[in-house]
Amino acid sequence: MTESGSSTPDGADPVRSHDEASDGGSEGSTGAPKAPFGVRVPAEGAEQTLLQQMGGVSGLAYSAVPIVVFVVANSLVGMVPAIWIAITSSLVLALVRLVRREPLQPAVSGVLGVAVCSFIAYRTGDAKGFFLLGIWTSLIYGGVFLVSMLVRWPLIGVAWSVLNGHGFRWREQRRALTGYDLATLAWTIVFVAKFVVQQWLYAADETGWLAVARIAMGYPLTALALLVTVWAIRRAGKVAEQEREAQECEDESAGSDGGDGTGEATPSRPRQEMG
């Protein structure tokens, strides 16, 4: 029995092996492979990922520009020129994102959204028609989020799992499921509130206040829902880690109970017969 062969296979240096393992772990944390379910996701990473899906902070700010431009231009030069000015502003913003090498998907979505809203306003012959798409989209989103929660597949949990490849084991963990339910409920409330307020303003023919409500209810409510979402993701990560640790303890206990530490079962002693 040699001293070097008992610690590491093939005579490898234990310190060197530990350093290489540490380097491999750090590289894996920044590389493309996704973390398995059960590994905690920092709140900062969750928040950054969700913001990226919405185009980042700049994407949220850019989305308000065509709305303001349309309302101001409509009050000054009329609806049809305002439509073209709003579309032009969205194209300019997309070009700015292209020059700055920012993600184009939010910019393309913004251009298409402004184009569709402008088309609806043109077809209805009323400037307030510019906001119809957002009003009814809020209702549809709110309904989808609510249904997903009622059938015990909260959409926030599903979206986060698909986005990061975590799987759906959280549905078997009551605390994690409750967290995703609350996050999904928060987004449901946001969408329903948007629909109720903006539909009321639409019926009252308040185009200017529609723009104010669209912007004012966008950022604050989105920020609140985002905070609840980050909290739910952190909660699910903690629950998964606790379950993994408990499973490891059970495996160790089962292994120690099954033998004397060598992997072999301890033979039972024969019973002595009574004389």
C-alpha positions as CSV (number, residue, x, y, z in Angstrom):
1,M,0.0,0.0,0.0
2,T,1.6,3.3,-1.1
3,E,1.0,6.7,0.4
4,S,0.5,8.5,-2.9
5,G,-1.9,6.0,-4.4
6,S,-4.4,6.1,-1.6
7,S,-5.5,9.8,-2.1
8,T,-5.7,10.3,-5.8
9,P,-5.8,7.9,-8.7
10,D,-2.8,7.5,-11.1
11,G,-0.5,9.4,-8.7
12,A,-2.2,12.8,-9.4
13,D,-1.3,15.7,-7.3
14,P,-4.2,16.5,-4.9
15,V,-3.5,20.2,-4.9
16,R,-3.3,20.4,-8.7
17,S,-6.4,18.3,-9.1
18,H,-8.3,20.6,-6.8
19,D,-7.1,23.7,-8.7
20,E,-8.1,22.2,-12.0
21,A,-11.5,21.3,-10.7
22,S,-11.9,24.8,-9.4
23,D,-10.9,26.3,-12.7
24,G,-13.3,24.0,-14.5
25,G,-16.1,25.0,-12.3
26,S,-15.5,28.7,-12.8
27,E,-15.4,28.2,-16.6
28,G,-18.6,26.3,-16.5
29,S,-20.3,29.0,-14.6
30,T,-19.6,31.6,-17.3
31,G,-19.9,29.3,-20.3
32,A,-22.9,28.3,-22.4
33,P,-24.0,25.1,-20.6
34,K,-27.0,25.7,-18.4
35,A,-27.0,25.0,-14.7
36,P,-29.0,21.9,-13.6
37,F,-32.1,22.3,-11.6
38,G,-31.3,22.5,-7.9
39,V,-28.5,25.1,-8.3
40,R,-29.5,28.4,-6.8
41,V,-29.8,31.3,-9.3
42,P,-28.7,34.6,-7.8
43,A,-31.3,37.3,-7.8
44,E,-29.1,39.6,-9.9
45,G,-28.8,37.0,-12.6
46,A,-32.6,36.4,-12.6
47,E,-33.3,40.1,-12.8
48,Q,-30.8,40.6,-15.6
49,T,-32.2,37.8,-17.6
50,L,-35.8,39.0,-17.3
51,L,-34.8,42.6,-18.2
52,Q,-32.9,41.3,-21.2
53,Q,-36.1,39.5,-22.4
54,M,-37.9,42.9,-22.3
55,G,-35.0,44.7,-24.1
56,G,-33.2,45.9,-21.0
57,V,-33.7,49.3,-19.4
58,S,-33.2,51.1,-22.7
59,G,-35.8,48.9,-24.3
60,L,-38.4,49.9,-21.7
61,A,-37.5,53.6,-22.3
62,Y,-37.5,53.3,-26.1
63,S,-41.0,51.8,-26.0
64,A,-42.5,55.0,-24.6
65,V,-41.0,57.3,-27.3
66,P,-43.4,56.4,-30.2
67,I,-46.4,56.7,-27.9
68,V,-45.5,60.2,-26.8
69,V,-44.5,61.2,-30.4
70,F,-47.9,59.9,-31.7
71,V,-50.0,61.8,-29.1
72,V,-48.1,65.1,-29.5
73,A,-48.1,64.9,-33.3
74,N,-51.8,64.0,-33.4
75,S,-52.6,67.1,-31.4
76,L,-50.5,69.3,-33.7
77,V,-50.8,68.0,-37.2
78,G,-53.5,65.4,-37.2
79,M,-53.8,61.6,-37.0
80,V,-52.4,60.5,-40.4
81,P,-49.1,62.6,-40.2
82,A,-48.8,61.4,-36.6
83,I,-49.0,57.8,-37.7
84,W,-46.1,58.3,-40.1
85,I,-44.1,60.2,-37.5
86,A,-44.6,57.5,-34.9
87,I,-43.5,54.8,-37.3
88,T,-40.5,56.9,-38.3
89,S,-39.5,57.3,-34.7
90,S,-39.6,53.6,-34.1
91,L,-37.4,53.0,-37.1
92,V,-34.9,55.5,-35.9
93,L,-34.8,53.8,-32.5
94,A,-34.2,50.5,-34.1
95,L,-31.4,52.0,-36.1
96,V,-29.9,53.4,-32.9
97,R,-30.0,49.9,-31.3
98,L,-28.3,48.5,-34.4
99,V,-25.5,51.1,-34.3
100,R,-25.0,50.5,-30.6
101,R,-25.0,46.7,-31.3
102,E,-27.8,46.1,-28.8
103,P,-30.2,43.2,-29.2
104,L,-32.5,43.8,-32.3
105,Q,-35.4,41.6,-31.2
106,P,-37.0,44.2,-28.9
107,A,-36.4,46.9,-31.6
108,V,-38.1,44.8,-34.3
109,S,-41.0,44.0,-32.0
110,G,-41.3,47.7,-31.3
111,V,-41.5,48.6,-35.0
112,L,-44.0,45.9,-35.7
113,G,-46.1,47.0,-32.7
114,V,-46.2,50.6,-33.7
115,A,-47.0,49.6,-37.3
116,V,-50.0,47.5,-36.2
117,C,-51.2,50.1,-33.7
118,S,-51.0,52.7,-36.4
119,F,-52.9,50.5,-38.9
120,I,-55.7,50.0,-36.3
121,A,-55.9,53.7,-35.7
122,Y,-56.1,54.4,-39.4
123,R,-58.8,51.8,-40.0
124,T,-60.9,53.0,-37.1
125,G,-60.4,56.6,-38.1
126,D,-59.8,57.6,-34.5
127,A,-56.5,58.4,-32.8
128,K,-57.5,56.4,-29.7
129,G,-57.5,53.3,-31.8
130,F,-53.7,53.5,-31.6
131,F,-54.1,52.0,-28.1
132,L,-56.6,49.2,-28.8
133,L,-54.0,46.6,-29.4
134,G,-52.4,47.2,-26.0
135,I,-55.7,47.2,-24.2
136,W,-56.9,43.9,-25.5
137,T,-53.5,42.3,-25.4
138,S,-53.4,43.1,-21.7
139,L,-56.7,41.3,-21.2
140,I,-55.5,38.2,-23.1
141,Y,-52.2,38.1,-21.2
142,G,-54.1,38.5,-17.9
143,G,-56.4,35.6,-18.8
144,V,-53.6,33.3,-19.9
145,F,-51.6,34.0,-16.7
146,L,-54.7,33.4,-14.6
147,V,-55.6,30.1,-16.3
148,S,-52.0,28.9,-16.0
149,M,-52.2,29.5,-12.2
150,L,-55.6,27.7,-11.8
151,V,-54.4,24.6,-13.6
152,R,-51.2,24.5,-11.4
153,W,-48.8,25.3,-14.2
154,P,-48.0,29.0,-13.3
155,L,-46.6,30.6,-16.4
156,I,-43.7,32.4,-14.6
157,G,-42.3,29.0,-13.4
158,V,-42.8,27.4,-16.8
159,A,-41.2,30.3,-18.6
160,W,-38.2,30.4,-16.3
161,S,-37.7,26.6,-16.5
162,V,-37.8,26.7,-20.3
163,L,-35.5,29.7,-20.5
164,N,-32.9,28.1,-18.3
165,G,-33.5,24.4,-18.7
166,H,-34.2,23.8,-15.0
167,G,-37.0,21.2,-15.6
168,F,-40.3,21.1,-13.8
169,R,-39.5,19.4,-10.5
170,W,-40.6,22.5,-8.7
171,R,-44.2,21.5,-9.3
172,E,-43.7,18.7,-6.8
173,Q,-42.4,21.2,-4.2
174,R,-45.2,23.1,-2.5
175,R,-43.2,26.1,-1.4
176,A,-41.6,26.6,-4.8
177,L,-45.0,26.2,-6.5
178,T,-46.6,28.7,-4.2
179,G,-43.8,31.2,-5.0
180,Y,-44.4,30.9,-8.8
181,D,-48.1,31.1,-8.2
182,L,-47.7,34.5,-6.4
183,A,-45.4,35.8,-9.2
184,T,-47.9,34.7,-11.8
185,L,-50.7,36.3,-9.8
186,A,-48.7,39.6,-9.6
187,W,-48.4,39.7,-13.4
188,T,-52.1,38.8,-13.7
189,I,-53.0,41.8,-11.6
190,V,-50.7,44.0,-13.6
191,F,-52.4,43.1,-16.9
192,V,-55.9,43.2,-15.6
193,A,-55.3,46.7,-14.0
194,K,-53.9,47.9,-17.4
195,F,-57.0,46.6,-19.2
196,V,-59.5,48.1,-16.7
197,V,-58.0,51.6,-16.5
198,Q,-57.1,51.9,-20.2
199,Q,-60.5,50.5,-21.4
200,W,-62.3,53.0,-19.2
201,L,-60.2,55.9,-20.7
202,Y,-60.8,54.5,-24.2
203,A,-64.6,54.5,-23.6
204,A,-64.3,58.1,-22.2
205,D,-62.5,59.2,-25.4
206,E,-59.4,60.4,-23.5
207,T,-56.6,59.9,-26.0
208,G,-54.1,62.0,-24.1
209,W,-54.7,60.3,-20.7
210,L,-54.5,56.9,-22.5
211,A,-50.9,57.7,-23.4
212,V,-50.2,58.8,-19.8
213,A,-51.8,55.6,-18.4
214,R,-49.9,53.4,-20.9
215,I,-46.6,54.8,-19.8
216,A,-47.3,55.4,-16.1
217,M,-48.8,51.9,-15.6
218,G,-46.0,50.3,-17.7
219,Y,-42.8,51.0,-15.7
220,P,-44.0,51.0,-12.0
221,L,-46.2,48.0,-12.3
222,T,-43.7,46.1,-14.3
223,A,-41.0,46.8,-11.7
224,L,-43.2,45.5,-8.9
225,A,-44.1,42.4,-10.8
226,L,-40.4,41.9,-11.6
227,L,-39.5,42.1,-7.9
228,V,-42.0,39.4,-7.1
229,T,-40.7,37.3,-9.9
230,V,-37.1,37.5,-8.7
231,W,-38.3,36.6,-5.2
232,A,-40.1,33.6,-6.5
233,I,-37.1,32.4,-8.5
234,R,-34.8,32.7,-5.4
235,R,-37.4,30.9,-3.3
236,A,-37.6,28.0,-5.8
237,G,-33.8,27.8,-5.9
238,K,-33.6,27.6,-2.1
239,V,-36.2,24.9,-2.0
240,A,-34.5,22.9,-4.7
241,E,-31.2,23.1,-2.8
242,Q,-32.7,22.1,0.5
243,E,-34.3,19.1,-1.2
244,R,-31.0,18.1,-2.8
245,E,-29.2,18.3,0.6
246,A,-31.9,16.3,2.3
247,Q,-31.7,13.6,-0.4
248,E,-27.9,13.4,0.0
249,C,-28.4,13.0,3.8
250,E,-30.9,10.2,3.2
251,D,-28.5,8.4,0.8
252,E,-25.7,8.6,3.2
253,S,-27.9,7.3,6.0
254,A,-29.1,4.4,3.9
255,G,-25.5,3.6,3.0
256,S,-24.3,3.6,6.6
257,D,-27.2,1.5,7.7
258,G,-26.7,-1.1,5.0
259,G,-23.2,-2.3,6.1
260,D,-20.1,-1.7,8.2
261,G,-18.6,0.9,5.9
262,T,-16.9,-1.6,3.5
263,G,-20.0,-2.0,1.3
264,E,-20.7,-5.5,2.7
265,A,-23.7,-6.4,4.9
266,T,-22.8,-7.4,8.4
267,P,-23.7,-11.1,9.0
268,S,-26.2,-11.8,11.8
269,R,-25.2,-14.0,14.7
270,P,-26.8,-17.4,15.0
271,R,-29.3,-17.7,17.8
272,Q,-28.3,-20.0,20.7
273,E,-30.7,-22.8,21.4
274,M,-32.1,-23.1,24.9
275,G,-30.8,-26.2,26.7
